[in-house]
Amino acid sequence: MLAQATISPTAPTPLSYHSGQPVTEPSDLWSTATRQTCARNRSIYSEGDPADRVFKVVSGAVRTFQLLEDGRRQVNAFYLAGEIFGLEATGDYRFSAEAIVTSQILVLRRDRLTLRLTNEPALMGDLWRITACELERAQAHFALLGRKSAIERVASFLVSMGERSVTNGAIELPMSRQDIADFLGLTIETVSRTMTLLEEQRLIAMPSARRIVIRDRRPLMALDS
């Protein structure tokens, strides 16, 4: 069951994106949001639902995805703490969203965000940057699926995660190998085999299945380029 509470204004916090530099958001942008606790694999919204809310991850992680006609799942994106999702240009959500692990999220009604934009046009610049970064991420993901080999896809994923989720020098992966496979358009066996290959080449170390240490970043980035 989801727990909710109104959020009080806090000090300014950075907006985190998939690429580019964080931007400071107004301290009270989320003051009218509610906090929700989402259990592991809990649905947040479904593809085709009215896009009447915008979300921010406080802790945990969220995946967005589509189910293809043949029943396969295509993961579109992963969102980590500090990242915003659910901001749609149209009236409906294009993807479904689920909590990967037990997660805390903030939920802001879209009409309240629209009112803020009306009263404070300067906020439009921040939202434009969010939209631009989402477009850049989508283009990079399209290129990854269309042109890169398995080892290049895995390297690209690890480089990206290394820029977003590092604790004590290690990448903490909240998502499963199946999540990663569905994001990269590979089988789970190929993902596991490629991770092992990168470890054998001493580019990464894997203390555990969800903890990755990048030992040599330059060749990994070369594979990503």
ROTORLUM-523345 format. One record per residue (C-alpha): z, x negated, y; residue number from 1. Coordinates in pm, whole numbers, padded with zeros to 5 digits. Last residue first. Layout:
<sites>
+--------+--------+--------+-----+
!     zz !     xx !     yy ! num !
+--------+--------+--------+-----+
!      Z !      X !      Y ! NUM !
...
+--------+--------+--------+-----+
</sites>
This chain:
<sites>
+--------+--------+--------+-----+
!     zz !     xx !     yy ! num !
+--------+--------+--------+-----+
! -02836 ! -03229 !  00585 ! 225 !
! -02575 ! -03121 !  00329 ! 224 !
! -02651 ! -03404 !  00087 ! 223 !
! -02609 ! -03649 !  00375 ! 222 !
! -02279 ! -03479 !  00460 ! 221 !
! -02153 ! -03555 !  00109 ! 220 !
! -02282 ! -03910 !  00142 ! 219 !
! -02079 ! -03948 !  00464 ! 218 !
! -01758 ! -03771 !  00357 ! 217 !
! -01637 ! -04005 !  00087 ! 216 !
! -01309 ! -03904 ! -00076 ! 215 !
! -01317 ! -03533 !  00005 ! 214 !
! -01002 ! -03395 ! -00158 ! 213 !
! -01033 ! -03054 ! -00324 ! 212 !
! -00752 ! -02816 ! -00420 ! 211 !
! -00852 ! -02490 ! -00585 ! 210 !
! -00920 ! -02612 ! -00939 ! 209 !
! -00647 ! -02875 ! -00917 ! 208 !
! -00612 ! -03241 ! -00815 ! 207 !
! -00991 ! -03234 ! -00772 ! 206 !
! -01122 ! -03555 ! -00616 ! 205 !
! -01445 ! -03578 ! -00418 ! 204 !
! -01729 ! -03823 ! -00357 ! 203 !
! -01619 ! -04037 ! -00651 ! 202 !
! -01954 ! -03993 ! -00831 ! 201 !
! -01758 ! -03846 ! -01123 ! 200 !
! -01596 ! -03602 ! -00879 ! 199 !
! -01936 ! -03496 ! -00744 ! 198 !
! -02054 ! -03442 ! -01103 ! 197 !
! -01744 ! -03236 ! -01184 ! 196 !
! -01807 ! -03012 ! -00882 ! 195 !
! -02169 ! -02974 ! -00996 ! 194 !
! -02063 ! -02868 ! -01347 ! 193 !
! -01815 ! -02614 ! -01209 ! 192 !
! -02072 ! -02466 ! -00970 ! 191 !
! -02341 ! -02460 ! -01240 ! 190 !
! -02108 ! -02284 ! -01485 ! 189 !
! -02014 ! -02024 ! -01222 ! 188 !
! -02382 ! -01944 ! -01183 ! 187 !
! -02549 ! -02010 ! -00850 ! 186 !
! -02641 ! -01804 ! -00543 ! 185 !
! -02409 ! -02007 ! -00321 ! 184 !
! -02181 ! -01720 ! -00222 ! 183 !
! -02175 ! -01566 ! -00571 ! 182 !
! -02096 ! -01907 ! -00719 ! 181 !
! -01818 ! -01966 ! -00467 ! 180 !
! -01661 ! -01628 ! -00545 ! 179 !
! -01691 ! -01701 ! -00918 ! 178 !
! -01525 ! -02042 ! -00867 ! 177 !
! -01235 ! -01854 ! -00710 ! 176 !
! -01154 ! -01827 ! -00339 ! 175 !
! -00840 ! -01948 ! -00165 ! 174 !
! -00974 ! -02305 ! -00160 ! 173 !
! -00732 ! -02554 ! -00004 ! 172 !
! -00925 ! -02855 !  00118 ! 171 !
! -00708 ! -03166 !  00109 ! 170 !
! -00596 ! -03413 !  00376 ! 169 !
! -00248 ! -03267 !  00415 ! 168 !
! -00395 ! -02918 !  00456 ! 167 !
! -00764 ! -02876 !  00543 ! 166 !
! -00935 ! -02539 !  00587 ! 165 !
! -01215 ! -02506 !  00842 ! 164 !
! -01411 ! -02831 !  00874 ! 163 !
! -01353 ! -02922 !  00510 ! 162 !
! -01468 ! -02574 !  00415 ! 161 !
! -01805 ! -02642 !  00577 ! 160 !
! -01839 ! -02983 !  00413 ! 159 !
! -01743 ! -02831 !  00077 ! 158 !
! -02000 ! -02552 !  00107 ! 157 !
! -02278 ! -02790 !  00208 ! 156 !
! -02195 ! -03018 ! -00085 ! 155 !
! -02207 ! -02721 ! -00323 ! 154 !
! -02544 ! -02612 ! -00188 ! 153 !
! -02686 ! -02965 ! -00194 ! 152 !
! -02574 ! -03011 ! -00555 ! 151 !
! -02740 ! -02684 ! -00655 ! 150 !
! -03065 ! -02761 ! -00474 ! 149 !
! -03135 ! -02632 ! -00125 ! 148 !
! -03429 ! -02430 !  00006 ! 147 !
! -03373 ! -02056 ! -00004 ! 146 !
! -03004 ! -02005 ! -00063 ! 145 !
! -02899 ! -02276 !  00181 ! 144 !
! -03158 ! -02168 !  00438 ! 143 !
! -03024 ! -01811 !  00429 ! 142 !
! -02668 ! -01941 !  00459 ! 141 !
! -02762 ! -02151 !  00761 ! 140 !
! -02932 ! -01852 !  00925 ! 139 !
! -02628 ! -01632 !  00860 ! 138 !
! -02394 ! -01895 !  01004 ! 137 !
! -02607 ! -01932 !  01317 ! 136 !
! -02613 ! -01554 !  01360 ! 135 !
! -02234 ! -01540 !  01320 ! 134 !
! -02200 ! -01820 !  01575 ! 133 !
! -02416 ! -01630 !  01824 ! 132 !
! -02215 ! -01311 !  01772 ! 131 !
! -01884 ! -01489 !  01828 ! 130 !
! -02027 ! -01662 !  02134 ! 129 !
! -02148 ! -01328 !  02272 ! 128 !
! -01802 ! -01185 !  02213 ! 127 !
! -01648 ! -01461 !  02421 ! 126 !
! -01900 ! -01409 !  02701 ! 125 !
! -01846 ! -01033 !  02696 ! 124 !
! -01479 ! -01090 !  02775 ! 123 !
! -01577 ! -01165 !  03136 ! 122 !
! -01680 ! -00799 !  03171 ! 121 !
! -01313 ! -00694 !  03190 ! 120 !
! -01282 ! -00317 !  03243 ! 119 !
! -01588 ! -00220 !  03042 ! 118 !
! -01524 ! -00492 !  02785 ! 117 !
! -01167 ! -00372 !  02746 ! 116 !
! -01289 ! -00016 !  02692 ! 115 !
! -01531 ! -00136 !  02425 ! 114 !
! -01246 ! -00316 !  02247 ! 113 !
! -01042 !  00003 !  02255 ! 112 !
! -01337 !  00197 !  02114 ! 111 !
! -01376 ! -00063 !  01838 ! 110 !
! -01022 ! -00012 !  01711 ! 109 !
! -00848 ! -00340 !  01651 ! 108 !
! -00709 ! -00433 !  01308 ! 107 !
! -00507 ! -00751 !  01262 ! 106 !
! -00499 ! -00901 !  00915 ! 105 !
! -00235 ! -01037 !  00678 ! 104 !
! -00364 ! -01140 !  00338 ! 103 !
! -00275 ! -01125 ! -00032 ! 102 !
! -00565 ! -01319 ! -00180 ! 101 !
! -00941 ! -01263 ! -00161 ! 100 !
! -00898 ! -00959 !  00065 !  99 !
! -01211 ! -00747 !  00049 !  98 !
! -01497 ! -00664 !  00286 !  97 !
! -01816 ! -00466 !  00218 !  96 !
! -02133 ! -00553 !  00403 !  95 !
! -02365 ! -00401 !  00665 !  94 !
! -02084 ! -00205 !  00831 !  93 !
! -02216 !  00094 !  01022 !  92 !
! -02281 !  00176 !  01388 !  91 !
! -02497 ! -00126 !  01461 !  90 !
! -02424 ! -00462 !  01625 !  89 !
! -02125 ! -00517 !  01397 !  88 !
! -01798 ! -00705 !  01457 !  87 !
! -01633 ! -00673 !  01115 !  86 !
! -01493 ! -01025 !  01112 !  85 !
! -01280 ! -01253 !  01330 !  84 !
! -01138 ! -01589 !  01220 !  83 !
! -00785 ! -01712 !  01293 !  82 !
! -00690 ! -01753 !  00926 !  81 !
! -00996 ! -01768 !  00700 !  80 !
! -01313 ! -01562 !  00666 !  79 !
! -01557 ! -01613 !  00378 !  78 !
! -01917 ! -01500 !  00408 !  77 !
! -02211 ! -01317 !  00246 !  76 !
! -02102 ! -01295 ! -00115 !  75 !
! -02391 ! -01159 ! -00322 !  74 !
! -02273 ! -00948 ! -00618 !  73 !
! -02503 ! -00871 ! -00908 !  72 !
! -02559 ! -00512 ! -01014 !  71 !
! -02938 ! -00528 ! -01038 !  70 !
! -02975 ! -00345 ! -00707 !  69 !
! -02756 ! -00600 ! -00530 !  68 !
! -02391 ! -00544 ! -00443 !  67 !
! -02318 ! -00681 ! -00097 !  66 !
! -02039 ! -00910 !  00019 !  65 !
! -01773 ! -00997 !  00275 !  64 !
! -01483 ! -01216 !  00169 !  63 !
! -01136 ! -01232 !  00325 !  62 !
! -00869 ! -01503 !  00331 !  61 !
! -00492 ! -01543 !  00366 !  60 !
! -00313 ! -01539 !  00697 !  59 !
! -00378 ! -01384 !  01039 !  58 !
! -00737 ! -01280 !  00972 !  57 !
! -00885 ! -01085 !  01263 !  56 !
! -01055 ! -00747 !  01231 !  55 !
! -01281 ! -00515 !  01429 !  54 !
! -01281 ! -00138 !  01372 !  53 !
! -01519 !  00156 !  01409 !  52 !
! -01802 !  00021 !  01197 !  51 !
! -01858 !  00353 !  01019 !  50 !
! -01871 !  00284 !  00643 !  49 !
! -02213 !  00185 !  00506 !  48 !
! -02088 ! -00119 !  00315 !  47 !
! -01721 ! -00071 !  00237 !  46 !
! -01403 ! -00150 !  00429 !  45 !
! -01079 ! -00340 !  00370 !  44 !
! -01091 ! -00323 ! -00010 !  43 !
! -00792 ! -00484 ! -00184 !  42 !
! -00886 ! -00780 ! -00406 !  41 !
! -00542 ! -00939 ! -00352 !  40 !
! -00314 ! -00708 ! -00154 !  39 !
! -00384 ! -00635 !  00211 !  38 !
! -00097 ! -00643 !  00460 !  37 !
! -00197 ! -00478 !  00784 !  36 !
! -00108 ! -00557 !  01142 !  35 !
! -00210 ! -00307 !  01406 !  34 !
! -00400 ! -00394 !  01720 !  33 !
! -00304 ! -00280 !  02070 !  32 !
! -00190 ! -00627 !  02178 !  31 !
! -00497 ! -00788 !  02019 !  30 !
! -00669 ! -00887 !  02343 !  29 !
! -00330 ! -00943 !  02507 !  28 !
! -00328 ! -01323 !  02518 !  27 !
! -00691 ! -01346 !  02628 !  26 !
! -00897 ! -01555 !  02384 !  25 !
! -00930 ! -01932 !  02403 !  24 !
! -01258 ! -02054 !  02256 !  23 !
! -01284 ! -02268 !  01944 !  22 !
! -01567 ! -02524 !  01938 !  21 !
! -01883 ! -02474 !  01739 !  20 !
! -01928 ! -02362 !  01381 !  19 !
! -01782 ! -02103 !  01145 !  18 !
! -01574 ! -01970 !  01430 !  17 !
! -01209 ! -01977 !  01526 !  16 !
! -01088 ! -01802 !  01840 !  15 !
! -00802 ! -02003 !  01977 !  14 !
! -00467 ! -01843 !  02060 !  13 !
! -00324 ! -01737 !  02395 !  12 !
!  00051 ! -01667 !  02383 !  11 !
!  00156 ! -01339 !  02229 !  10 !
!  00131 ! -00972 !  02317 !   9 !
!  00314 ! -00744 !  02072 !   8 !
!  00140 ! -00624 !  01758 !   7 !
!  00183 ! -00267 !  01640 !   6 !
!  00296 ! -00249 !  01277 !   5 !
!  00127 ! -00153 !  00952 !   4 !
!  00201 ! -00208 !  00583 !   3 !
! -00086 ! -00130 !  00346 !   2 !
!  00000 !  00000 !  00000 !   1 !
+--------+--------+--------+-----+
</sites>
